[in-house]
Amino acid sequence: MLRYVRRILLICCLIASPFSALAGSAIVPFNPEPVTLPAELGGDRVTRAVIEALVIRGWRMTEINRDAGYIDAELPVRAHVGRVRVRIGDRSISFEYRESDNLDHGWLTAPPTGSRGDSGEMHFSPVRQSEEAVEAVHRNYLAWVNELARTIDGTLMLAGMEQNG
């Protein structure tokens, strides 16, 4: 029973304020909100808009799979590399973390209730230690993917204007 209460508390904490438990930390939950597709745009125009945004932001495409509806890309920044899968659906574009180099990918867990030194802060581990653990990565990865999402939104808007204008 206590296990389920902890899980519910962890989920509520992350939903209510995803970054409050991590204030000042470089590790954050990832995968930004999906980008909604304009109704008037079709497959090839959407894929082209995503590719344009990837190029604008400096991401290297490692695989384009039109049949499965995704583009894999990576962004090298100094000694760090973030890899994302941009999944193109019928109504939205979503982002899935694939892997990274030197970006502190791991798992966040709530401290055991009543533990010594329990400050209420989340604990980070490179290995998943419980079912309650939440996947996390360095905040720079999230910033890079959020910038990519905003740029994709802009290129989709321009593609819609070109089609209508």
Secondary structure, DSSP 8 states (H G I E B T S, - for coil): -HHHHHHHHHHHHHHH-TTGGGTT-SEEE-----EE--TT--HHHHHHHHHHHHHHTT-EEEEEETTTTEEEEEEEETTEEEEEEEEE-SSEEEEEEEEEESS--EEEE---TT-TT--S--EEESS--STT-EEEEEHHHHHHHHHHHHHHHHHHHHHHHHHH-
